[in-house]
Amino acid sequence: WLLNRQQDGPGDDTVSGFENTRTRLGFRGHVLDPTLTFFVWSGWGATGNSFVLDAWISKDFENGWRVTAGQFKVMTWREWLVSETRLQLVERSAVTARYAPGYGQGVSVRHTTDAFRFDLAFTDGARTRSTTWNVPPVPTTGALGFPRANEYAFTARAEALFGGTWSQHADYNSPSADEPSLLLGAAAHVQEGAYGTIADETEIIQWTVDASLELDGANLAAAVIGTHYELGAVSRDELAFIVQAGWSPAEDWEVFARYEWGDLDGAGTVSDELSLLTVGFSRFWRGHALKWTTDIGYGFQPVDAAWGSAAIGWRADAPGEDGQVLLRSQMQLLF
């Protein structure tokens, strides 16, 4: 259930309602032997539209090497990489809604040790989920138009783990039973459009640095994301960051807060700057398998259409109108 209230908005100031945000079906297993695995993650969105997200096969080799082929997440910052089944807040941030590279089709190589992990992927590009090999050069849907037709697209991510285990960082939560752990990460993504015409082609370079700290019943995470966008005479260098923290005052409860900021570098029509604060709580009955999460957010600046997203609940504000309030409450069942 969502309730959004704007100050003198372009439509009704207050809008509320229910939706079934996501329904997913997942299939995971192995064939021939446990080193050859597969994963299919598909389902339906809030409007009933069906889609396929993950669809890949993977081969594990000796000494921590793994090769994956198919459709998978483009590996950038942690908030995007953490599964939607294990989010700390009701939804990912408006920063991630704008900049996340989504899913790509291609091949990736991963090397993992006890304290270091590295991923390198060659794909069709960001947000090329469920596209054909000869897809025309139309931009992707969403606030930031990633081109679907690209000459090349490479993504690299490196992570260093200090204490704890890799599995601890599958989410942001930190139960008291976990040992202290720090995860540092950095990633870069570059892609160049290939249209086969005289039209200007889009170049996107994206980078991130992020950190996640888990302590006894508390956690802290931050990420900085930079995006260089170039198309003909249009050139922008957008910058954003996310900081969020959580604390468990009692078993099976967590309170959290997240602040996000961004600068569109001239791409906004109402305001280039994003400034949102969201606080809330979660009640867990079986970890992420059965939980209730409620949060409330406030916009210190007018939310531009480039940041607003119906999927996460923020609406585009009218010029000069800040103070948007968003209340969300969600029940999740995972089995």
VOVEXLO-419069 format. One line per 10 residues: their letters; for each residue y, z, x of N, C-alpha, C. Coordinates in steps of 0.001 Angstrom, whole numbers. Layout:
A	Y:Z:X:Y:Z:X:Y:Z:X | ...
***
This chain:
WLLNRQQDGP	-1183:0:853:0:0:0:1228:0:885 | 2200:-859:539:3426:-977:1320:4636:-832:418 | 5686:-215:949:6977:-144:287:8048:-471:1314 | 8870:-1462:1000:9936:-1875:1893:11265:-1768:1154 | 12232:-1116:1811:13567:-980:1228:14610:-1481:2220 | 15443:-2427:1764:16531:-2969:2563:17871:-2501:2008 | 18880:-2554:2854:20256:-2296:2432:20887:-3625:2028 | 21126:-3813:744:21736:-5060:245:20974:-6270:776 | 19683:-6292:529:18844:-7383:997:19109:-8679:256 | 18578:-9801:770:18782:-11096:105:18071:-11191:-1237
GDDTVSGFEN	17084:-10314:-1486:16397:-10258:-2781:16450:-8844:-3312 | 15366:-8406:-3954:15298:-7021:-4413:15360:-6080:-3217 | 16178:-5043:-3330:16289:-4100:-2216:14962:-3395:-1945 | 14235:-3034:-3000:12981:-2308:-2840:11836:-3137:-3399 | 10819:-3342:-2557:9619:-4079:-2956:8409:-3259:-2530 | 7408:-3128:-3405:6205:-2383:-3054:5004:-3037:-3700 | 3815:-2712:-3171:2606:-3240:-3762:1388:-3012:-2883 | 225:-3347:-3436:-1047:-3208:-2728:-1512:-4565:-2220 | -2299:-4555:-1154:-2975:-5759:-705:-4229:-5365:64 | -5204:-6251:64:-6395:-6096:895:-6104:-6877:2177
TRTRLGFRGH	-5503:-6200:3141:-4938:-6882:4302:-5964:-7714:5051 | -7129:-7159:5306:-8133:-7916:6047:-9539:-7507:5614 | -10367:-8505:5456:-11793:-8315:5224:-12519:-9122:6286 | -13370:-8455:7065:-13993:-9117:8208:-15522:-9040:8116 | -16144:-10056:8677:-17587:-10076:8880:-17836:-10386:10351 | -18657:-9563:11002:-18936:-9774:12413:-20424:-9857:12681 | -20795:-10729:13602:-22184:-10888:14020:-22217:-10874:15545 | -22984:-9933:16092:-23080:-9806:17540:-24544:-9615:17933 | -24937:-10212:19033:-26308:-10038:19473:-26576:-10816:20744 | -27858:-11038:21043:-28220:-11816:22230:-29392:-12726:21897
VLDPTLTFFV	-29554:-13754:22713:-30677:-14678:22588:-31339:-14809:23955 | -32634:-15029:23951:-33443:-15179:25165:-33561:-13880:25938 | -32407:-13311:26364:-32416:-12031:27071:-31067:-11358:26866 | -30961:-10041:27155:-29724:-9303:26871:-28502:-9772:27659 | -28667:-10631:28645:-27511:-11108:29418:-26839:-12309:28767 | -27439:-12890:27746:-26858:-14042:27051:-26496:-13593:25638 | -25219:-13304:25425:-24769:-12700:24169:-23874:-13650:23383 | -23687:-13317:22106:-22797:-14096:21244:-22015:-13154:20352 | -20890:-13651:19839:-20078:-12871:18899:-19354:-13824:17973 | -19460:-13578:16673:-18714:-14314:15651:-17968:-13291:14816
WSGWGATGNS	-16653:-13449:14715:-15794:-12510:13984:-14939:-13336:13047 | -15194:-13225:11750:-14516:-14074:10777:-14188:-13255:9543 | -13597:-13899:8563:-13291:-13170:7341:-12202:-13804:6516 | -11443:-12924:5816:-10420:-13356:4886:-9154:-12533:5092 | -8003:-13161:4859:-6726:-12472:4932:-6296:-11949:3576 | -5043:-11491:3503:-4548:-10857:2283:-4487:-11816:1100 | -4339:-13121:1363:-4251:-14098:278:-5598:-14721:-59 | -6662:-14266:617:-7982:-14820:369:-8325:-16015:1229 | -7410:-16383:2156:-7692:-17504:3037:-8766:-17109:4051 | -9721:-18001:4275:-10817:-17719:5192:-10535:-18348:6549
FVLDAWISKD	-11103:-17769:7606:-10877:-18260:8956:-11940:-17694:9884 | -12005:-18297:11073:-12857:-17812:12148:-11957:-17357:13281 | -12192:-16162:13797:-11426:-15637:14926:-12233:-15825:16207 | -13087:-14862:16539:-13963:-15027:17701:-15175:-15874:17337 | -15567:-16748:18255:-16802:-17527:18118:-17180:-17978:19523 | -17940:-17129:20229:-18215:-17430:21633:-19618:-17019:22045 | -20049:-17604:23170:-21263:-17189:23848:-20879:-16755:25252 | -21646:-15805:25811:-21281:-15235:27098:-22532:-14978:27919 | -22429:-15219:29215:-23530:-14992:30136:-23098:-13980:31200 | -23863:-12887:31304:-23628:-11881:32339:-24468:-12195:33562
FENGWRVTAG	-23795:-12189:34716:-24467:-12403:35981:-24492:-11093:36771 | -25064:-11129:37940:-25124:-9935:38761:-23755:-9592:39334 | -23619:-8357:39780:-22412:-7893:40477:-21155:-7938:39606 | -21302:-7759:38289:-20152:-7613:37418:-19473:-8884:36977 | -20082:-10038:37152:-19481:-11312:36757:-19959:-11725:35369 | -19044:-12327:34585:-19396:-12805:33251:-18609:-14072:32943 | -19276:-15056:32332:-18630:-16309:31923:-18749:-16432:30409 | -17628:-16747:29750:-17594:-16864:28293:-17056:-18239:27907 | -17649:-18834:26887:-17195:-20134:26387:-17115:-20088:24875 | -16057:-20687:24332:-15891:-20735:22882:-14476:-20404:22482
QFKVMTWREW	-14321:-19651:21402:-13016:-19245:20897:-12894:-17735:21026 | -11802:-17283:21677:-11653:-15860:21979:-10172:-15526:22102 | -9879:-14220:22172:-8491:-13783:22342:-7951:-14218:23697 | -6696:-14685:23697:-6011:-14951:24955:-5557:-13615:25527 | -5997:-13290:26740:-5886:-11935:27294:-4487:-11667:27849 | -3674:-10922:27095:-2339:-10568:27588:-2164:-9051:27550 | -1239:-8501:26717:-1005:-7057:26750:-1974:-6330:25830 | -2083:-5006:26052:-3139:-4216:25437:-3022:-4122:23925 | -1809:-4030:23388:-1724:-3882:21934:-2346:-5085:21244 | -2221:-6255:21822:-2856:-7429:21252:-4369:-7395:21471
LVSETRLQLV	-4811:-6868:22604:-6225:-6891:22937:-7028:-5829:22188 | -6406:-4706:21840:-7115:-3689:21062:-7449:-4266:19681 | -8695:-4119:19276:-9155:-4690:18007:-8357:-4152:16825 | -8179:-4991:15810:-7501:-4542:14591:-8284:-3445:13886 | -9550:-3250:14249:-10339:-2163:13672:-10057:-830:14351 | -9291:-835:15447:-9068:380:16226:-7585:609:16534 | -6710:135:15675:-5282:302:15894:-4870:1754:15702 | -3799:2138:16385:-3296:3504:16227:-2398:3614:15006 | -1540:2623:14779:-704:2579:13593:-1367:1683:12547 | -724:1542:11399:-1304:700:10356:-1411:-740:10827
ERSAVTARYA	-372:-1229:11515:-369:-2595:12018:177:-2639:13439 | -67:-3754:14104:545:-3976:15407:2057:-4111:15241 | 2775:-4083:16357:4231:-4079:16335:4800:-5440:15946 | 6094:-5450:15594:6803:-6707:15347:6919:-7515:16629 | 6972:-6834:17771:6994:-7522:19075:5720:-8347:19243 | 4582:-7730:18967:3315:-8451:19105:3182:-9535:18041 | 3708:-9290:16837:3655:-10315:15790:4370:-11591:16240 | 5450:-11448:17009:6184:-12619:17471:5544:-13271:18696 | 5103:-12477:19640:4739:-13024:20944:3249:-13158:21204 | 2398:-12525:20426:968:-12559:20729:457:-13994:20818
PGYGQGVSVR	-293:-14318:21866:-803:-15689:22023:-1986:-16004:21133 | -2476:-15028:20397:-3537:-15298:19439:-4846:-15678:20109 | -5541:-16614:19479:-6845:-17059:19952:-6742:-18457:20535 | -7522:-18708:21580:-7595:-20026:22186:-9042:-20459:22319 | -9235:-21729:22574:-10567:-22283:22778:-10696:-22742:24218 | -11750:-22308:24885:-11921:-22695:26274:-12999:-21888:26954 | -12797:-21627:28248:-13752:-20865:29051:-12998:-19780:29791 | -13677:-18656:30039:-13071:-17575:30790:-14097:-16962:31728 | -13584:-16367:32802:-14412:-15679:33788:-13883:-14258:33924 | -14791:-13280:33922:-14412:-11879:34092:-15224:-11268:35229
HTTDAFRFDL	-14544:-10447:36029:-15227:-9652:37043:-14849:-8191:36837 | -15855:-7326:36738:-15639:-5913:36435:-16331:-5042:37471 | -15608:-4032:37959:-16188:-2973:38768:-15901:-1650:38068 | -16242:-543:38693:-15989:755:38082:-14503:1035:37908 | -13651:425:38759:-12228:755:38724:-11312:-452:38624 | -11877:-1672:38542:-11034:-2864:38519:-11672:-3913:37627 | -10805:-4659:36913:-11277:-5737:36044:-10290:-6891:36097 | -10834:-8104:36165:-9980:-9289:36263:-10517:-10379:35341 | -9603:-11010:34572:-9956:-12112:33677:-9118:-13336:34012 | -9766:-14487:34008:-9082:-15766:34178:-9623:-16731:33135
AFTDGARTRS	-8716:-17360:32371:-9137:-18248:31292:-8417:-19585:31367 | -9142:-20649:31062:-8602:-21999:30924:-8871:-22415:29484 | -7793:-22617:28706:-7932:-22878:27273:-7054:-24045:26840 | -7152:-24363:25546:-6267:-25371:24951:-4849:-24840:24781 | -4662:-23514:24904:-3340:-22928:24768:-3321:-21788:23777 | -2180:-21103:23717:-2018:-19985:22800:-2046:-20471:21352 | -2648:-19678:20489:-2709:-19946:19050:-3316:-21308:18722 | -4343:-21684:19458:-5053:-22936:19173:-6366:-22654:18454 | -6418:-21556:17741:-7619:-21202:16981:-7975:-22288:15983 | -9256:-22647:15963:-9815:-23586:14977:-9072:-24916:14967
TTWNVPPVPT	-8806:-25466:16141:-8193:-26792:16256:-9167:-27758:16905 | -8967:-29044:16644:-9802:-30072:17264:-9295:-30367:18675 | -10115:-31066:19440:-9740:-31361:20826:-8515:-32269:20903 | -8306:-33107:19871:-7180:-34047:19882:-6133:-33675:18845 | -5888:-32377:18683:-4925:-31912:17691:-3544:-32507:17987 | -2782:-32931:16970:-1449:-33503:17214:-475:-32432:17693 | 630:-32855:18304:1574:-31907:18931:2515:-31231:17947 | 1962:-30596:16926:2793:-29833:16000:2802:-28381:16454 | 3914:-27668:16261:3944:-26262:16693:3077:-25398:15806 | 2643:-24268:16339:1850:-23333:15566:2730:-22626:14544
TGALGFPRAN	2082:-22068:13550:2814:-21254:12595:3204:-19938:13251 | 4201:-19279:12691:4657:-18027:13271:6072:-18154:13791 | 6638:-17015:14164:8043:-16986:14553:8315:-17729:15851 | 7351:-17726:16777:7520:-18432:18046:6563:-19608:18056 | 7111:-20832:18144:6303:-22038:18000:5574:-22434:19264 | 4363:-21937:19470:3521:-22411:20567:3014:-23817:20213 | 3106:-24790:21133:2565:-26118:20825:1044:-26107:20812 | 463:-26882:19918:-1001:-26935:19841:-1586:-27931:20844 | -850:-28963:21187:-1340:-29962:22146:-748:-29650:23519 | -1612:-29349:24485:-1151:-28937:25803:-1890:-29672:26908
EYAFTARAEA	-1155:-29941:27984:-1766:-30543:29166:-2659:-29531:29871 | -2202:-28296:29905:-3005:-27221:30490:-2514:-25890:29942 | -3375:-24882:30027:-3013:-23511:29665:-3930:-22567:30440 | -3321:-21700:31235:-4066:-20727:32030:-3569:-19322:31716 | -4488:-18381:31675:-4157:-16976:31454:-4915:-16122:32457 | -4232:-15171:33061:-4872:-14246:33985:-4436:-12826:33646 | -5372:-11895:33687:-5071:-10482:33467:-5869:-9634:34450 | -5196:-8656:35050:-5834:-7719:35966:-5587:-6297:35466 | -6611:-5442:35592:-6515:-4054:35152:-7111:-3140:36217 | -6485:-1979:36385:-6980:-949:37287:-7171:331:36506
LFGGTWSQHA	-8331:970:36683:-8693:2174:35947:-8728:3370:36890 | -8000:4420:36518:-7968:5646:37310:-8524:6777:36450 | -9769:7139:36681:-10418:8183:35899:-10932:7657:34575 | -11903:8368:34020:-12435:7967:32730:-13297:6722:32810 | -13465:6070:31666:-14314:4888:31561:-13566:3763:30862 | -14071:2541:31040:-13464:1399:30366:-13537:1549:28850 | -14631:2100:28350:-14810:2201:26899:-13782:3124:26253 | -13229:4083:27014:-12185:4946:26456:-10988:4141:25980 | -10717:3016:26643:-9516:2244:26357:-9772:1095:25378 | -10869:1208:24628:-11070:267:23521:-10106:555:22389
DYNSPSADEP	-9498:1754:22397:-8453:2092:21436:-7401:2918:22161 | -6406:3417:21413:-5354:4239:22008:-5615:5729:21832 | -6548:6094:20987:-6766:7496:20657:-7465:8223:21799 | -7251:9529:21880:-7815:10326:22967:-8379:11632:22423 | -9642:11622:21988:-10268:12870:21539:-10333:13883:22678 | -10394:15158:22334:-10383:16204:23349:-11599:16144:24261 | -12679:15470:23822:-13889:15385:24643:-13736:14387:25793 | -12753:13479:25724:-12570:12481:26776:-11904:13092:28000 | -12254:12585:29184:-11594:13031:30391:-10303:12246:30593 | -9342:12791:31356:-8084:12078:31587:-8331:10702:32200
SLLLGAAAHV	-7543:9728:31766:-7734:8361:32242:-6417:7603:32178 | -6163:6797:33206:-4969:5947:33267:-5411:4514:33480 | -4907:3606:32643:-5199:2183:32758:-3897:1439:32995 | -3819:705:34090:-2666:-134:34412:-3084:-1598:34299 | -2237:-2407:33677:-2577:-3807:33496:-1379:-4720:33691 | -1664:-5954:34058:-634:-6992:34192:-1276:-8330:33845 | -504:-9203:33209:-1048:-10491:32798:36:-11557:32858 | -407:-12805:32969:498:-13951:32938:-181:-15094:32199 | 592:-15798:31392:98:-16956:30647:1091:-18095:30821 | 578:-19290:31122:1445:-20461:31279:791:-21651:30593
QEGAYGTIAD	1593:-22418:29864:1084:-23628:29234:2173:-24685:29172 | 1735:-25934:29251:2648:-27081:29255:2172:-28066:28208 | 3073:-28445:27285:2713:-29377:26241:2387:-30759:26781 | 1536:-31477:26059:1178:-32853:26418:1109:-33650:25130 | 2159:-34411:24833:2272:-35077:23540:1930:-36564:23582 | 1942:-37168:24773:1684:-38594:24870:2809:-39439:24323 | 4017:-38881:24234:5186:-39597:23728:6355:-39326:24669 | 7499:-39913:24348:8692:-39687:25166:9420:-38413:24749 | 8914:-37739:23728:9555:-36511:23257:9443:-35417:24317 | 10447:-34524:24337:10398:-33384:25247:9209:-32497:24901
ETEIIQWTVD	8580:-31962:25929:7393:-31139:25752:7721:-29672:26018 | 7081:-28791:25276:7366:-27366:25351:6644:-26719:26529 | 7388:-25919:27270:6797:-25129:28344:6988:-23653:28011 | 5917:-22883:28097:5972:-21443:27829:5324:-20696:28982 | 6060:-19745:29515:5525:-18842:30533:5712:-17426:30004 | 4626:-16695:29940:4674:-15337:29391:4037:-14370:30381 | 4656:-13204:30531:4114:-12195:31443:4198:-10814:30801 | 3393:-9907:31278:3410:-8545:30753:2952:-7571:31814 | 3474:-6361:31723:3001:-5212:32497:2821:-4078:31500 | 1660:-3398:31524:1424:-2332:30557:655:-1182:31197
ASLELDGANL	744:-30:30569:67:1176:31050:-365:2013:29872 | -1525:2660:30009:-2051:3541:28960:-2595:4798:29617 | -2150:5937:29132:-2572:7226:29660:-3235:8022:28549 | -4441:8529:28819:-5160:9364:27865:-5410:10733:28492 | -5013:11768:27777:-5186:13142:28220:-6027:13893:27194 | -6115:15184:27320:-6896:16005:26412:-6206:16082:25053 | -6586:15178:24144:-6019:15171:22810:-4661:14514:22681 | -4183:13849:23735:-2876:13178:23695:-2973:11839:24405 | -2060:10931:24064:-2066:9608:24685:-656:9036:24713 | -426:8168:25674:874:7519:25860:625:6111:26368
AAAVIGTHYE	1320:5133:25792:1148:3745:26194:2490:3024:26156 | 2640:2041:27041:3873:1252:27091:3548:-151:27592 | 4344:-1112:27166:4183:-2497:27610:5539:-3174:27632 | 5762:-4019:28638:6943:-4877:28735:6466:-6315:28691 | 7087:-7130:27842:6665:-8518:27661:7858:-9437:27866 | 7718:-10406:28746:8745:-11409:28956:8224:-12782:28580 | 9047:-13597:27937:8635:-14930:27503:9722:-15942:27844 | 9368:-16912:28692:10268:-18033:28988:9854:-19209:28124 | 10800:-19721:27320:10539:-20818:26393:11500:-21949:26731 | 10949:-23145:26917:11786:-24285:27295:11342:-25523:26543
LGAVSRDELA	12292:-26171:25872:12047:-27412:25149:13312:-28254:25237 | 13297:-29274:26070:14474:-30092:26265:15637:-29279:26788 | 16766:-29340:26077:17956:-28600:26497:17900:-27131:26099 | 16908:-26745:25301:16777:-25349:24857:15958:-24570:25874 | 16551:-23505:26392:15852:-22657:27349:16220:-21205:27063 | 15191:-20362:26899:15425:-18962:26599:14512:-18087:27456 | 15006:-16898:27746:14194:-15884:28407:14252:-14627:27548 | 13261:-14469:26690:13207:-13342:25764:12476:-12162:26416 | 12897:-10956:26053:12338:-9753:26660:12104:-8715:25573 | 11021:-7957:25702:10703:-6921:24714:9878:-5831:25370
FIVQAGWSPA	9898:-4638:24751:8995:-3589:25205:8541:-2736:24028 | 7409:-2062:24233:6790:-1192:23231:6427:117:23925 | 6733:1245:23288:6302:2554:23764:5710:3304:22585 | 4514:3842:22738:3913:4606:21654:3116:5774:22217 | 2994:6818:21412:2313:8036:21838:1620:8667:20650 | 549:9418:20925:-175:10120:19880:-626:11482:20358 | -853:12382:19401:-1288:13746:19709:-2136:14251:18553 | -3223:14947:18899:-4122:15490:17884:-3878:16983:17718 | -3172:17395:16660:-2919:18820:16445:-4156:19572:15970 | -5132:18840:15450:-6373:19443:14971:-7456:18373:15009
EDWEVFARYE	-8691:18800:14989:-9799:17859:15009:-9715:16917:13803 | -9912:15629:14072:-9908:14578:13048:-8521:14259:12503 | -7464:14751:13149:-6099:14392:12773:-5346:13901:14008 | -4434:12958:13796:-3554:12516:14878:-2182:12181:14299 | -1142:12587:14987:215:12146:14666:663:11215:15786 | 1525:10245:15459:1901:9240:16454:3327:8758:16214 | 3859:8086:17204:5190:7478:17113:5211:6229:17981 | 5969:5244:17549:6131:4020:18337:7574:3535:18240 | 8143:3166:19390:9454:2530:19415:9287:1147:20039 | 9938:168:19431:9879:-1198:19958:11271:-1811:19979
WGDLDGAGTV	11498:-2572:21049:12805:-3211:21255:12576:-4631:21750 | 13463:-5528:21357:13350:-6893:21831:14692:-7603:21786 | 14809:-8658:22597:16017:-9485:22668:15595:-10942:22627 | 16091:-11687:21635:15693:-13072:21419:16443:-14069:22297 | 17422:-13622:23048:18180:-14490:23960:18781:-15697:23233 | 19378:-15451:22092:20088:-16509:21370:19300:-17186:20272 | 18032:-16818:20069:17214:-17484:19054:17411:-16897:17668 | 18053:-15736:17557:18210:-15101:16263:19327:-15707:15431 | 19210:-15597:14116:20255:-16065:13212:21073:-14913:12636 | 20459:-13715:12563:21140:-12522:12055:21433:-11549:13187
SDELSLLTVG	20436:-11330:14035:20594:-10426:15169:19539:-10766:16211 | 19948:-10873:17465:18983:-11102:18534:18166:-9853:18834 | 18729:-8701:18571:18114:-7466:19035:17241:-6821:17958 | 16070:-6406:18378:15163:-5648:17530:15152:-4201:18000 | 15200:-3264:17064:15135:-1845:17409:14482:-1102:16241 | 13194:-769:16397:12413:-161:15334:11749:1112:15826 | 11743:2138:15000:11023:3377:15262:10071:3630:14101 | 8798:3892:14435:7781:4154:13422:7036:5432:13781 | 6860:6312:12817:6098:7557:13010:5080:7672:11887 | 4004:8445:12136:3005:8599:11096:1843:9455:11523
FSRFWRGHAL	748:9369:10752:-434:10186:11036:-1686:9435:10610 | -2826:9892:11146:-4137:9380:10741:-5072:10550:10480 | -5922:10391:9491:-6997:11339:9207:-8312:10603:9404 | -9169:11112:10293:-10441:10487:10606:-11587:11287:9986 | -12503:10583:9345:-13729:11211:8871:-14913:10827:9755 | -14947:9572:10192:-15973:9087:11109:-15312:8189:12159 | -14351:8748:12862:-13614:7936:13825:-12924:6777:13120 | -12959:5598:13749:-12330:4424:13135:-13163:3860:11991 | -14407:4332:11843:-15263:3805:10776:-14743:4178:9398 | -14135:5351:9268:-13527:5748:7998:-12280:6564:8323
KWTTDIGYGF	-11125:5973:8075:-9876:6659:8400:-8788:6258:7417 | -7811:7156:7290:-6637:6921:6455:-5418:7054:7361 | -4582:6016:7370:-3398:5981:8232:-2164:5727:7388 | -1118:6506:7632:160:6337:6945:1273:6382:7979 | 2212:5440:7878:3359:5485:8790:4623:5035:8061 | 5764:5401:8624:7062:5017:8077:7942:4563:9231 | 8602:3418:9046:9429:2838:10095:10862:2654:9645 | 11767:2616:10629:13204:2465:10366:13784:1445:11340 | 14603:530:10817:15251:-484:11649:16682:-99:11982 | 16943:150:13277:18296:523:13710:19228:-682:13797
QPVDAAWGSA	18658:-1892:13842:19413:-3146:13847:18924:-4014:12690 | 19737:-4971:12236:19219:-5909:11244:17973:-6621:11778 | 16947:-6724:10969:15710:-7385:11381:15864:-8882:11146 | 15882:-9646:12227:16030:-11092:12121:14747:-11719:11579 | 14871:-12913:10992:13695:-13622:10495:12700:-13907:11612 | 13184:-13997:12850:12293:-14233:13983:11400:-13028:14273 | 11788:-11845:13775:10973:-10643:13927:10240:-10289:12647 | 10854:-10586:11508:10269:-10197:10241:8941:-10885:9995 | 7998:-10171:9430:6674:-10728:9161:6081:-10024:7954 | 5760:-10797:6919:5159:-10200:5726:3826:-9542:6054
AIGWRADAPG	3133:-10057:7072:1826:-9510:7417:1913:-8061:7875 | 3023:-7675:8498:3164:-6296:8959:4151:-5506:8110 | 4862:-6157:7184:5680:-5442:6216:7181:-5505:6416 | 7664:-5957:7576:9110:-6041:7817:9656:-7330:7225 | 10815:-7246:6536:11443:-8410:5938:12700:-8790:6714 | 13132:-10038:6560:14358:-10500:7202:15561:-9889:6488 | 16430:-9233:7264:17616:-8603:6701:18749:-9605:6509 | 19701:-9228:5651:20938:-9986:5513:21842:-9688:6703 | 22794:-10574:7037:23680:-10333:8186:24414:-9007:8073 | 24395:-8236:9150:25115:-6976:9220:24473:-5821:8497
EDGQVLLRSQ	23279:-6020:7936:22626:-4968:7154:21451:-4382:7925 | 21652:-3233:8550:20551:-2550:9221:20025:-1443:8303 | 19148:-606:8832:18645:514:8048:17459:201:7176 | 16734:-892:7444:15538:-1206:6665:14477:-107:6866 | 13797:260:5776:12761:1290:5809:11447:668:5338 | 10372:959:6072:9056:427:5727:8052:1573:5699 | 7398:1757:4555:6354:2770:4388:5033:2057:4137 | 4000:2425:4930:2685:1795:4794:1601:2871:4761 | 583:2668:3925:-541:3591:3875:-1811:2771:3697 | -2812:3045:4522:-3995:2185:4568:-5274:3004:4732
MQLLF	-6299:2618:4002:-7639:3173:4169:-8524:2100:4802 | -9273:2497:5827:-10139:1545:6525:-11595:2009:6482 | -12480:1077:6177:-13912:1319:6241:-14528:260:7149 | -15280:718:8140:-15880:-170:9125:-17347:207:9261 | -18229:-779:9065:-19674:-472:9136:-20431:-1666:9673
***
